[in-house]
Amino acid sequence: MFVHVGFLIGLYHLVTFRAKFYTYLWTLGLVWATGIGITAGAHRLWSHKSYKARWPLRVLLMFLFTICGQRDAYTWAHDHRVHHKYSETDADPHNAKRGFFFAHVGWVFLTPHPEVVAKRKIIDMSDLEADPIVMLQRRFYIPLFALLVIGLPVLVPWYWWDEQLAVAFWVCFTFRFTTTLNIAFFVNSVAHMFGNKPYDKSISPVENLAVAIAAMGEGWHNYHHVFPWDYKTSELGSYLFNVTTGFIDCFARLGWAYDRKSVPPEVVARRAAKCGDGTHFLTDAYAHQDAVWGYGDQDIPKEDVDAIIRTQR
């Protein structure tokens, strides 16, 4: 309740221009950067191990993720692994079959189902337990929360451009924190309920453009639940709708990210043709034959795309 009331107070400071211009930019930058901490860090790296990262990138991602304030990375990844293994069952921490409110935020406040508690105990977390960066953040999470979730975002504008401390608190902490939290939660709720299912029509997760834009590609959720080991957020070839993919690819060029796991495009096409709801972009027209099926050295020749289309007819 406090953070949502604080969100409204922060929003008031923003829409009435009580906050300084640099505070707008700082808040927007924090939302974007810390979102990367979730999507490329806690999600793609630590939950799914869809790529590997050298220690400087892991430290950077942990720093950004911690500013989000969405629990420690070990706990986040633990629940996410349970979610994927037991999706849409009583063992799913934010089971969308229990309704929008529960999937969005209710699961945080309500007592978890006994099946969730039971399944948490059997999920293998040994890889993260062997990661000193993950375990260090877990050990010191409370002081890190105070320092990085509240202190850093609030004190930077107060010190560097003389923002009022109260304005900085309501905008850079409560407004920013609540915004990031709800964007992440939209993946659990909206992206499990409202959209199409081009890869598997039998599961709950969907493709939702609005969530994909807000959550840096994570709204392509039907793809993700069908191919959770893929480091890419989707097969679409535009970084505009796959910001997280672009971020990982950028650091791969620097040598900080490596061993990126990816699903061959022909496998994606076959799965879509066999299990999808018919809305896959290559399903019914050569008009889409120039679509890009990957990134960098993963692109495939146009004639191979033509062959994939023919197999679906």
ABEGO torsion letter per residue (X at the ends): XAAAAAAAAAAAAAAAGABBAAAAAAAAAAAAAAAAAAAABAAAAAAAGABBBBAAAAAAAAAAAAAAGBEBAAAAAAAAAAAAAABGBAABABBAAAEAAAAAAAAAABBBBAAAAAAAAABBAAAAAABAAAAAAAAAAAAAAAAAAAAAAAAAAAAAAGBBAAAAAAAAAAAAAAAAAAAAAAAAAAAAABEBBAABAABABBBBAAAAAAAGGAABAAAAAABAABABABABABAAABAAAAAAAAAAAAGABBGBBBBBAAAAAAAAAAABAGABAAAABAAAAABBAEBEAABBBAAAAAAAAAAAX
